Amino acid sequence: MNGSARRLASIGCLVLALAGCDDKSTSIAPDGYDTSCGQDSDCVLVVFGERCPCACASGAINRADEAKYRAEVAGKPCTEKVYCGPCEDVTPRCLQNRCAVTSKAHPDAGRPDSRADGGGGKDAAGGA
C-alpha cells in the first residue's frame, strides 16, 4: 500500500471510529431486551434501528422490558418534526415463545425473530 492509500485508509478508520461515538444517535439496538413470551399479551411493539425523523414499529419485546425501552428512547429524543405517512398496521404476537411483529392484514405471516429488522417505517412520532 503506498503512502497516499495508507493515509486515506487511516482517515477512513478515523471517520468510522468517530461515527461510532456520536452521542446524538437516536438508534435503538435490540440487544439486551427480553423477547421471550408465553402468550401474545406478554409482548409490546417497539422501534429498533434509527427512529428519527420517521419510524414504525419494527420489533417486539417482552412487556417486562417496556420501561427499560422507554427510558432508552427518552434518552435519545428526536428533534425533527416531520410528517412521514402511515405505518403498516402491525401487532405484537408470541410466536414460538418469542415476541414478534405481525401484520394485522396477514397475522399468520409473523416474523419469529423481528429483532433483526432494522426498522425504517414512516411514523413521525418516533414511537411504537
Secondary structure, DSSP 4 states (H G I P E B T S, - for coil): --HHHHHHHHHHHHHHHHHHT-TT--EE--TT---B-SSGGGEEEE--EE-SS-----EEEEGGGHHHHHHHHHTS---------PPP-EEEEEETTEEEEEESSSTTS-BTTGGG-------TT---
